[in-house]
Amino acid sequence: MKKLLAFFAILAMATSLTAQTPKANLLKDWERARAYTQEYLDAMPETGYALKPTKEMRSFAGQMLHIADANYGIVGTATEVTPTVKDLEKSNDVAKASVTEKVLASYDFAINAIKNYPDAKWAEMIKLFNRFDVTRGQVIDKAFEHQTHHRGQTTVYIRLAGATPPAEKLF
């Protein structure tokens, strides 16, 4: 009986592990990243959007718009989708509502581009930034790493503004 229960437990775990495709897992991560980034955008008070810890650094809004630009540019490169939006960071927008809208739209772009890209092309080699020979899938991984890095930097900005950043969101 114990062996039978163990077998079914292993079978159930194996089924749940294979039930999600790599693309489904990737999309789940990007959707989580979008929700987490929204929590960061919401946590920062309106007055903190222009906050720059030092004069050489980006503002909080600049960090977030930088994420948006990269979501469009890097994911667009990987998925062969030309974004209609670019250079958001150069706008110097520091209004909470419009920055939030622009950043979340960049995640929507990334999620839709990934969702609609053919699975068979993820292993295709491309040259990123005219320097790196990588697969399209690796480019998506780097885009995800990039947004995570810059969102993490904004934790300090939120604390400097006297607010509390969101709790960790791994799943």
ABEGO torsion letter per residue (X at the ends): XAAAAAAAAAAAAAAAAAABBAAAAAAAAAAAAAAAAAAAAAABBAAAAABBABAABBBAAAAAAAAAAAAAAAAAAAAGBBBABBGAAAAGBABAAAAAAAAAAAAAAAAAAAAABBAAAAABBBBBGGABBBBAAAAAAAAAAAAAAAAAAAAAAAAAAGBBBBBBBAX
